[in-house]
Amino acid sequence: MNVIEAEHLGKTYGKDSTRVEALRDVTFSVPQGEFVAIVGASGSGKSTLLHLLGGLDRPSSGTVRIDGEDLYALKERERAVFRRRKIGFIFQSYNLIPVLNVEENIQLPLLLDHRRPDKGYIEDLIRTLGLDERRKHLPSELSGGQQQRVAIGRALAYRPAIVLADEPTGNLDSANGREVLELLKLAVRQFHQTVVVISHDLNVAAEADRVLRMQDGKLMSDTRGGSGV
Amino acid sequence: MERLNALLAGAGRLWRNAGTRRLALLLLAAAVVSVLLAQALAAYESNRLKRDWLDRDAALIGELAARHPELAAELPALFASKETAADPQAQAAGRRLAARYGLDTELDGSLLPVVGEERRRLVTTLTIGLPLLFAALAVLLLREFDRPNRQIRRLAYALEAVVKQNRPLDYRIYEENDLGLLAHGVQELALRLRETISQLHRDKAFLKETIADISHQLKTPLASLMVYTELLQDERTSPADAKEFLDICRRELERMEWLTLTLLKIARLEADALELQPVRAPLAGTIERAAEPLRTLAAQRQVDIRIVPPDRPLEAVHDPHWLAEAIGNLIKNAVEHSPAGSAVTVRTERTPVFVRLIVRDEGEGIAERHLPHIFKKFYRARPGGGVGLGLALAKSIVERHEGILSAVRNEAGGMTFVAALPAGRDGGDGQGGASLTKL
């Protein structure tokens, strides 16, 4: 089953002399449970692509279907709810809420829906992420690697079908970066989630099941990568 | 205080529903409109009453003034003054006088001037107006009430298609209210159902594949055994040849045995039919257990198995028997691919999230193009050697430990295999509760 289907996606910014075609006619699908890396140089359009896949920005042309739902045919409000429940985001700059502690940040998507979080599951999540001793700390009291792990926890709290990560290892050293990747792979395997990661880091590409290479807004290649996993 | 909080939480939950808010607003509007209408009616009526009363007073004043001009000056004051009711004797005398003409409280109100008309007007207005008001309110309420029912109906039809025809759910509700949450739950359930059905198909296919694998792999040695057994039964075979043939048969049988056992192990692991018995135990012991049976092989090939102890003794939750088998396969693979005089290093490291077991060799490494396939069953990057199951079995075992097995080429040559196990588990019951990793 294809979880993500992108068809003829295009995004153009600006007009006339300032016109920039960030994405051109990008088409691909991702079946459930794949770990996909989108690589490319700066300006190749990979960030734009990720934002379109996540419903964070509107495409100039083309469609994005997540679990069969045409994302941009929904109303803004509906899209927000869809995003909250179906997609987990991990950003390069973590984007944690500074006034909430680790536990609260992780549970945020659930609390926004006024759901009572499954205590056992959150417990397991925090322990697996190695954040047990820091659960009451604020983001300002954590290292970069720890903050990114909190961001991963938040992305996984709702057990969304899709996890989109924009340069998740960008601000981390290689050891922490490795950790983040392994966590994401664990999620793919154990949760049957689908993960799409953007990176300019070749190590990330090496770890993925599939690598999409972007250049100048176009999809240049689509290969099975791999370290054999 | 607890009760108050609970009450507020309950009210908050109620208020969250857009439908409830609309209903509350509707009732508020209805109340306001009703009060306004009531006030309007009261104002109108009292105005009417005032006019009719004054008209009557004027009529009476005129009549009396005409008949008794000497009272004319006092009459308006008498009628207008509120104090005319104050003198009880005068009032009593008046009542007695009026009663003689049937003008007392026994008289039917509708026969009285002013009062009678007012009563009629009021009754008519209320009898028509109130039902109209309620009808309007009822229509609005019923419409509001039916709205979620309409949505529930559509959801129910869509759900039926999912269950009966295995189709995806095509009606979705993305609202913030309780119905939205229910719809989301239903959507997830529908997805899960289809996933489970797919998984069942996959499991079936896997089973067929495994059976095919086993029979295919066994055919060759079996055929071999048949041939050699026939030769052995032939009286023309010399004793020397017979001995050789028996050795061959023996080897084939051992091969078949290993093959069958390993395939079955993998099948049982992947079908989740094998119960691991995880305990919190030092990894050093498990690694030693893995390396021990391979020392002879390593010595033969002049390869040094070097176990590097970690800074601090590392423990992890694992099944020592099975994990030793997995690590053993990794070490065996490394030893078999290492040139004489090189070393195979086994290290462990711990990060906040994972415990890593690292097996590194200095051989020629595995070519890039093979890497995506090395963990597949029967895949051999180079001919000869084993049957191609060791790495597949290791991967299955590591994955049953909820870990990840990966392979990377070393820059300096050779391969590094890393088994990363989640570190955050508590010992004992690995199957309990709302686990991160159980579906």
Interface residues (C-beta under 8 A of the other chain):
Chain A: M1 Q32 D67 G68 E69 L74 R77 E78 R79 V81 F82 R85 D113 H114 R115 D118 K119 G120 Y121 E123 D124 L125 R127 T128 L129 G130 L131 D132 G145 Q146 R149 A161 A175 E179 E182 L183 K185 L186 R189 Q190 F191 H192 A206 E207 R224 G225 G226 S227 G228 V229
Chain B: R13 R16 P168 D170 R172 Y174 E175 E176 G180 L181 H184 L191 R194 E195 S198 T351 P352 V353 F354 H370 L371 P372 H373 I374 F375 K395 E399 E402 G403 I404 L405 S406 A407 V408 A420 P422 A423 G424 R425 D426 G433 A434 S435 L436 T437 L439
